[in-house]
Amino acid sequence: MSDKKNLKDFFNLSFYVRLAVIVVVILLAVFLYCYGKQHTVYVDNRTIEIDGVSYRALDWAEVTVDGAKKQEYSPRTRREETVMRQKHTIHVLYEDEDFNQFEVEGEFSIPLNETQVVLSLPAFIAGLPEEDFITEFVPMSQQLGLSGSSSQPAAEEAVPSEFGDIMMSDF
């Protein structure tokens, strides 16, 4: 009988209040992680080759991501857009070689584990799937193999330890 009384004392009102507070904090953390996370989208208007097919850069385009400020793009242009949340809309107004204007609007999602992605305008306009026009951003130094974590130690130059070493060597 004492076991029932101990269980009854354990599951009292304060237990349920504490449990509710913990659940609310966990739900708030998940909500803020998904909807409050800031991402950088690099909108890129460069010729790209995907699966052996080349997609030419647009001659002129005006792009809006999530209704933000319109930005103009010419060939070989890359601009940065800072966005929140995982799902986004993009509106592209562009011209072809004959100066005919077209509008394309679509949605894209940023993977949860990515903070910086590159969106290829030519691939997006061509109607390719999201996996093809959204790629992970890789800094140029890593692309060229110039990262600071090389296995060979850098050659060190002799650096004077005090100003006196520099000044006294002239005399």
Summary of the structure (lengths in Angstrom):
residues: 171
radius of gyration: 27.6
end to end distance: 97.5
largest distance: 97.5
contacts: 385
relative contact order: 0.14
helix: 30%
strand: 33%
